[in-house]
Amino acid sequence: MAQLTVNEAGTSGYTHVISLSFDDLAKIKLGTNPFNGETLGTAGQLPVASIPAGGAVELAGVLESTALAGATDITLDVGTTAGDPDEFIDALDVDAMTAPVYNTGDLFEAANAGGVDLVGLTNTATDIVAEWNGTVASLTAGKVIVAITVVNPGKFA
């Protein structure tokens, strides 16, 4: 995931954005990082950002910018727990999306009873991963954008 420049982040509201084609998703599911060819720690899980020490996540959003085609069981989780990364986006049925989706993860659902709360608060740097599930290799078209806003008050220390 690309960390945005100060100018980009200032105009978009996001700190990290990644755009993944259906070909990229197939590589991720097979255990390869589509951007540098490295082997992923866990097949299907692409590291997309990091929460710095003292930081948190304010916003996590997903947009299916080009409809996925060829499979109807594609789901996405985004979070920090390697075994079940669903703190920020949980079991999103990406191929069935009709509109962008924001903050549906377990931590956001529990925290957002009365407004926007920061989640994933950490005292140590923590990786954020996007986990793709389903018959991703069957996809023949599509593009998905994952965007995250990480806050980092530690940069002012």
Residue, then its C-alpha position, 0 to 999 in steps of 0.5 A: m500500500a502506498q503511503l500518500t504524500v502530505n499533499e495527497a493526504g491533505t486533499s484525500g483524507y486518507t494516509h494509505v491507498i492501494s488499488l488491486s486488479f483481479d490479477d493482483l488478487a490472484k497473486i495475493k491468494l497464491g502467496t505472492n506480493p503483486f508489487n514486489g514479487e516477495t512471498l507473503g507471510t500468509a497466503g491471501q494476506l497482503p500487508v497494506a499499512s502500519i499503525p505506528a506506536g501510539g497511533a490508531v485507525e480512523l477510517a477504512g474504506v473499500l470501493e469496487s471501482t470495476a466490478l469483479a467478474g468470474a466468481t461470486d464468493i470473494t470476501l475481504d477482511v482488513g485488520t491487524t490480527a494475523g489469524d483473523p484480520d477483521e478489526f477494520i473491515d469484516a467479511l465484506d462480500v466484495d463481488a456483491m458490493t453496490a456502494p463503497v463500504y466503510n468501517t464495518g470491522d469488529l472494532f469499528e462496530a463495537a466502538n461506533a455507537g455514537g460517532v467516529d472512534l479511533v480503533g486499533l490503538t497500539n503502543t507498538a508499531t502494528d501491521i495492517v493486512a488485507e485478507w482475500n478469501g474465495t475463488v480469487a483465481s476464477l476472477t476474470a475482471g475487476k478492480v478494488i481500492v482499499a483506503i485507510t486513514v492512520v492517525n499518528p500523534g507520535k510524529f509530534a513528540 
